[in-house]
């Protein structure tokens, strides 16, 4: 429902003297008759409010109904609402407020709603601290990426809230353009950089330059805007995207995705694989179909199964080529078989090994009941194992690949021979041997990518923050509570805790822990977010204001799941929608208004008109 012209507001009219309908007038006739270009701005705003709240501008709208069908049904609902409306609750009585209709009026109303929605977010904040979460989405229509910005803060009930602030096109992320975008958005909403107390970035597929640029932008504006790895950015997805810098790894996961589609679409293939596996004496403990990043579960699980069941999978693929009559399925099988070479085997076993090192850490980070101390221990262990693998694991790994290729009749290159790059323009690669190519520029490169990504997303500072704030976790009657470490955590925020506040915090922490351990209402809690809500419910946020401030600063950091509106659910909808809709300002505004429709509901017509 993208706006086109003023006809969208002016339908057919009737002759006032005769009452007979008159055909729709064209644009020239509208311009000649000034009265026909006037609209009731209150009715227009109410109509657009309904359109935005129902997501009528977004084709999918989380349903299978086409747009024209939704318009007929949902607009009928809008008209019924108007008929049943109580005149006593209308925003304005008396004569209608008329306004000249223009081709861009719908866009102007949309952006006025966006401005007021951001002000509504600022009103919820009431000048309090907040964090920023930045993620990325892309559209296959234009092959462009867009940055999605969220504000994260605590509501008046103590719930962790994440609200959408904007969708920014990719060209605006470099140099100072992104800062101008965010400055403008903050100015519209009345938000201030001085209140930013945390940041987290998804940014899968973005290079180090942009990642560093965004971190620096925020920390330059506010030194207390600490960065932590966000809970909704799965670690293995992050590591896999980073590994795409090695093109053979990208090709590997393209094959895994094609295989996943074949598992989904071709039951005969799956049945054949299972039969061949059982004939080989292997007991299948799980069906090959499993929900996750692929039809075989997570990418790591898919790699493990691909390597373990390689021979039955290949035999089943040949079966599809020879027996199945559906051309699409035969083509998928052909594409997979075509890619099964030495580079594939090397990438398969390497990614399986490096992901196995971080698998426990990835699972631990995905838990809602996150154990920070355990996560940091797993992080250090993963770094150590990857370093050992890089420095001492080449020979055992090369032998492992050789054995796999021998068992599966995959041709192997002579490691002493000259490497022959697939791209003739790669002159540097043409000067090296196969051994140098696979050892230094494949094996070590991928491991270094994983080490660098772990260091980038889990710096010493962010690891220290997460460990210290975990001392306030209420699990097992506050078993992890450590007053001295919590005071140390407060010192990370010198602008929020003065020297006298630190002294007062010490006393408040002691009184707080004695109080809550004897209070039955605080038993059987496992998360900081649950503690925050309970403190507000019981009034202990007022009794221990410095303790609650410490808790608030901990929860603003996006390392734990939100408890009310969440960025994760919003990002899922944005990802689904942006793949079918080209991006523009209208589309960005409509996304924000649909996802923050509870605020849109309470925006007055007068506020929208004032923002036009």
N, C-alpha and C positions, 0 to 999 in steps of 0.2 A: 504494500500500500504506500509506495513512495509518492510524495506529492508531485502533482504535475501542473495544474493551473487552478484558477479560481472557480472553475466549474465544479470542483469537488465539494465546494460549499453551497453552490447554487444549483439546485436540480430543476425540474420542470416547474413552471409557474402557471397560475390561472388568471384569466381575465376577470378583474374585480367586478365589472359591470354585468357580465354574462355568466360568470362562474364556470365557463368552459375551459378545459385544459388547453394550454398552449405548448407547442413543442419546445424542447430545450433550445435556448438561444446560443449563438456562437460568440466567440470572444469579441468580435468587433461590435456586435449589438450590445454586449455587456458594457463595453467601454463608452458607448454612446449614451447609455442610460445610467447616470450616476447612482440612482436609487437601487439598481440591481446589483451593484458591487458592494453594497453594505451588508454586513452580517451581524448577527447577535453574538458578540464576542464571548459572552458567558456560556451560551449553548455550544459554541465552537470549542471552547476550552473543556467543557464537560464531555463532549464527544471524543476529543483527543485523549482526555484522561482515561476514558473507558478503553480506547484503542491501545494505549500504552500498557495499561494494567493487564489486559487480556493477551497481550503479545500478538495482536493481530497483524502487526507489521513484520513479524518473524515467521516465516512460512511453516516451519515445523511445529513450533510452539509445543514441543513434547507430545505431539499427537500425530496420528496418521491422516487427519482431515486436510483436504486441500484448502487453499486460501479462500476461494469463492464460497465453499461450503461453510467455513468458519465465519466468514463475513455475514452470510445469511442468517445463521443460527445465533451467533453472538450479538450481532447488531439488533436482531429481534429482541434479545434479552435486554439490550440497552434501552430500546423503545418501551418495553414493559416497565423497566425501572422508572422511566420518566413518567409514565401514566400513573404509577403507584406512588410517586414521590409526594411526600407531605409538604404542601406549600410553606408550612411554618418553619421548616428546617432549611429552606433554600438560602443561599448565601446573600441574595439581594432581591428585594421586592421592588415593585414600581416598574417604570418604563425600562425596556431592554437597552443595554449599552451597545450601540452600533459602532462598527469599525469598518473601514475600507478593506475589502478583500484584495490580497495580492497573491501572485503565484508562489511566493516564498513564505506565506503566513504559517503554513503547517510546520515548516522547518523552524520558524521563529518561535512558535508555541512550544515545540519540542525542546529547543535549547533553553527557553525560559523555564520549563519544568526541570531541566537538568540543573540549571543554576540553583533553583530553589531546593532541589533534592540534595545537592551538596551542602547548601546552608542547613538543611534538615539534619544531615550527618554531623555538621559542626555543632548544631544545637544539642544533639545527643551527647556530644563530647563535652560541652559546657566548658571549653577552655582547658580540658584535661589532656594528659599525655596520650599519644597514639604511636603505632608503628606502621611501617609501609611494607607491603608484600608486592613484588613485581614478578609477573609470569609472562609467558609468550604463547601466542596461538598463531596459526597460519591458515591460509586458504589455498586450496588446490586450483581455484579458478584463476587467480592472479599470481600464484607462487610468491606471495608477499607475506611477511610476518608482522605481527602487531603486538605491542606491549600492553599488558593489562595491569592496572594499578589498583590495589586495594588498601583501605585503611583498616587497621586492627586496633581495637580498644576494648575497654571494659564498660558495659552498660551500667545503668543505675542499679540493676539487680545483681551485679557482680559477674554477669555472663561475658564470655569472650566473644566479641562480635567482629566479623570481617565484612566490610561493605565495599562495593565497587565504586571507584572514583572516576575512572576513565579508561578508554581504549585508545592508545596512541599508535599511529602508523610507524612502521619501521624506519623510514627516512628521518624521523625526528629524534632518533636516539643518539645520534653522534654530535660531537662538539657541544655547543651550548644550547642547541635546540630543545633537547629534552628538559633542560632546566627551565627554559622559557615556558614550555608546556605546563610543567608542574607548578611553576610560580603563578601562572595565570589561573590554573585550577584552584590552587590554594587561596588566591586572592578572591575568586568568585565565592568560595565557601567560607572565607574568613578563618582559614586554618593558618597555622604559623609553623615554620621550620623549627622554631625554638621548642616546640612541644613534641617533636619526633624523638622517640626513645628506642627504636628498634627497626631493623630491616631484614628482609629475607628475599632471595631471588630464586626463581625456578630457572628460567632462561635456558632451557634445554636446546642445544644446538647453537647457542650464541658463543662467540669467541671470547677469549680472556680479556681482550681490550674493552669490550662493551661491559662485561661483568665488573671489571675494575673501575671503569668509568662511572657506573652507577653507584658502586660502593663509595667511591671518592666523592661524588656529588653530594651524597647525603651526609657523610662524615665531615665534609668541609663546612656544611651548613650547621651541623650540630655534632660535636664530638661524642655525645651520648647516644647517637643513633647507631648502636652496635649491630653488627651483622651476625646472624646464626643461620645454619642450614635449616630451611623450612620443612615442617613435618609433612606437607603434602607433596613435596618433590621427592619421589622415591629414589633411593640411592642407586639401585641397579639401573634404573632408566637413565639417570644422570651419567653414570659411568659408560653405559652403552652409547649414548649420544656423543659423548666426548671421544669415544673410540672410533667413531665414524671418520675421524681424520685419517685413519688407515683404511683405504678404500676397500680392501679385501674384507674387512670387518663389516662394512656397510653391505657389501654383496652377500655376506653370510646371513645377515638378518633379513635381507630381502627374500632369500630362499626360505628362511624359517617362516616368514609371513605367508609366502605362497603355500608352503606345506600346511600351515595352520588353516588356510582357506580350503585346501583340499580335504583335510580332516573334517571340516565343517560341512562341505558341500557334497562329498562323495562317500556315502556309507559303505560302498563296496570296497573302497580303498582301506578304510579303517578296519573293516571286518577281515580283510586279507592280511593286513599287518598283524592283527591280534592272533589270527590262526597260525601264521608263520612263526610268531614269537613262541607260542605254546608248543608248536611242533619241535622247536629247538630246546625244549625242556625248561623254559623260563616261566616262572609263575607270575602272572600279571597281578600285582596287588591293587592296581587302580586302572580304571578305564583310561584310555589315552585322551579322551575328551575331558577337559578340566578348565573351569573358568580362570581367567587371569589375563596377562598381557597377550598370550596366545591361546589357542584352543588346547594347548598342552600345559596350561598353567603359566607360571612366570617364564621370562626368557631364559633364566638360568635352568629351570626345570626342563624347558623345551630342548636346550642344548644337551643336557644330560641324557634325555631320552633319545635324541637324534643319534648321539654317539653310541649309546648302548644297543640300540635296535637298528643300527645302520643297514646291515645286510637285509633283514626282513623289509625295511622301508624301501630299499632300492628294488627288491624283487616285486613288491607290491606296486611300485611306480611303473615297472615294466608291464605288470598285469593290467594296469589302467590303460597304458598305451595300446596294448594288444586287444583288450576285451571291451573296454567301455566305449560306448558309441557317442557320448556327449562330447562334442569338440572342445568346449571350454575346459572340461576336466582333463581331457587328453593333453591339451595345451599346457595346463598347469604342471602335469607330470613331466612333459617334455622339458619345460623351463627348469625344473628342479634337476633332472638328470643331466642337462647340459652344463650346469654349474658345478657338478661334483668332480673337482679336480684337486691337485695337491694344495693349491692356495686355500681352497675351501676346507680341506681336512686340517691344515695348519691353523687357520682362523678358528675353526670349530673347537679344537682341543685347547688352543690358547685361551679363548674367551671362557671356556668351561673352567679352566684352571684358575684364571684370575678372578672370575666371579665367585668361585667357591671360597676364595679367601675372604671376600667381603659379604658372603651370604648371611651369616649370623648377624652381622652388624646391620645389614639392610632390613632383615626381619625385625630386629629389636627396635629400629627407628620407626617402623610402621605401626608399632603397637600404640594403642590409645593410652594405655597405662605405661608410659615410657619410663624406663629405669635409666636415668642419666649416667649414674656411676658405671653401670654395666656397659652402656653404649661407649663411653669414653675408653674403658678397658678394651673392648672389642676393637675400637678404632686403632689404638696403639698396637695391638696384636696384628691387625690387618696390615698396617704399614710395615711392620717388622717382617712379616711373611712375604710381602711383595718385594721388599728389598733383597731378601735371601733368594727368592725365585729369580730375580733379575741378575744377581751377582753369581749365583752358584747353580742355577737350575737349567741352564741352556742344554748341556749334554743330555741329562735325563729326559728333557722334553723332546729333543730332536729324536732320540731313540723311540720315545713313545709315539711320535708322529710316524716314524718309519715303520714300526710294527703295525700300526693302524692301517697304513697304506698297503702294506704287504698282505694283510688279512683280507682287505677289500679290493685288491687288484687295482689300486690307483697308482698311475705312473709317478715316479719320484725323480726330481732333478739331480744332476751331479753337482754336489755342493762346491766342488773345485772349479767347475766350469764358469764361463762368463755369463752373467745374468742378462737375459733378454727381456727388456721391458715391453709391455704391451703398447705403450705410447712411444712412438719413434722420437718424439720431441723431448723425451726425458733423457737428456744427454748425460746427466750426472749418474743416473742409475745404470746406464750402459757401460760405465767404467768399472763397476764393481763385480765381484764374484757372487754366485748364489749364496755362499756361506755368509758373506758380509750383508747381503740383502736381507736374508731371513733372520740372521742373528741380531744385527744392529738396528736395521730399519724396519723390522716387523716385530720380533719378539721383545727386544728391549724398549722399543718405541711405545708399544701398547701398554706395557707395565708402567713406564714412566708417565703416560697419560693418566693412568689410574692413580698413581701416587700424587701427581700434581693436582688432580681434581679433589682428592681427599684433603690435601693441604689447603687448597683454595676455599673449600666449603667448611672445613673444620680447622680454622686457625687456632693458634695457642690461646688467643684472647677469648674466642667464642667457646672453646672447650672449657676454659676456666670459668666462664660465666655460667655455663650449663651445669657444671659440677657444683658450683657454689649455691646456685638457686635450688638445686635438688635437695638441699638440706632443709627446705621448708615443706617437703612432700609429706602429706598426712598419712601415708601408707603405714600400716602396722603401728598405729598410735604414735605417729611422728618418730618412728625409730631412727630415721636419718637426721633428725634435728641436731644442728650444731650452731650454737649461738655465735661463736667466734667467726666461723666461716660466713654466716649471714651478715655480720657486721662488715667483714671484708668485702662481701658483695655490694653492700651499700656504698662503700668507698669508690666504686666504679662510677658513681653518680654524684660528683662533688657539688654540682649546681642544685641538687635536690636534697642533699643531706649535709648540712653544715656541721662543724665540729660539735656544737651543742646538741644537734639532732642525733649525732652518732652516740653521744653519751646517753641521751634519752632513749634511743633505740635499744641499747644494751639492756636497760631496765625493763622496757616494754616487752622485749623478747622473752625475758625470764618470767615475767608475769603471764604472758600469753601462753607459753608452753605449759605452765602449771595449770592454768585455767582450762585449756582445751582438752588436756589429757584426763581431766576429771569430769568433763562434760559429755554426757552420753550422745548428744546430738552430733558430735564430731568423730564418733567411732565409725569404723568400716568405710572410711573414705580413702580413695587411692590416687586422686589427682589434685593438682594445684587449682584447676578450674572449679572442681567441686568445693574445695576449701574457700575459694573466693565467694561463691554463691552463698555458702553457709555463713560466712562471716557477715555478709550483708543481711541475711535473714535474721540473724541473732543479734545484730547491732554491734558485733565485736569489731567491725571496721571503724566504728566511732570510738570505741573503748581503746583500741590500739591502732591509731591512725598511721604511725610510722611503720608498723608491721604490715598493715594493709597496703601502704605505698610500696613497700618492698615487694609484696606479692603482685601488685599491679605491674610494676616494672618487669617482673619475671614473666608475666603472662602476655605482655605486649610483644615480647620477642616471639616470632612465629615458629617456635620449635615444638609447640604442643597444638593439638587440634582445637579449633574454636568450638564453643558450646551452643551458640545461637546461630545466626546467619554465618555461613562458611564460604570461604573462597574456593574450596574444593568442589562443592556442588555448583557454584557459579561458573567455574572454569569448565566443568563438564558440559554445561549448557552452551557456553560460548564456543567451545571447540566444535560441538555438533552444529551450531548455527553458522559459524563463520565459514564452514566448508561449503555451504550452499548459497551464501549471500556475499556479493562484493562489498568491500568496506567503503564507507564514506561517513561524513559527520552525522547525517541523518540516521544511518544504521547504528553507529556508535551510541548516539543519544537514545535510540529505541531500546538497545540492549540494557543500558543503565536503568532506564525507567521501568522496564519490565522486571529486572532483577531486584530493584529497590522499590517495588510497587507499594509496599506498606507505608513508605514515606510519601510517595506520590499521592496516595489516598487523602492525606491530611494537608496537602498544599492548597491554600485558598486561591480562588480566582483572582482576587485583588493582588496577591503576591505575583501570580503569573503575569498579569497585565502590567504590573510595575516593572517586571523584568524584560518586557517586550521592547 
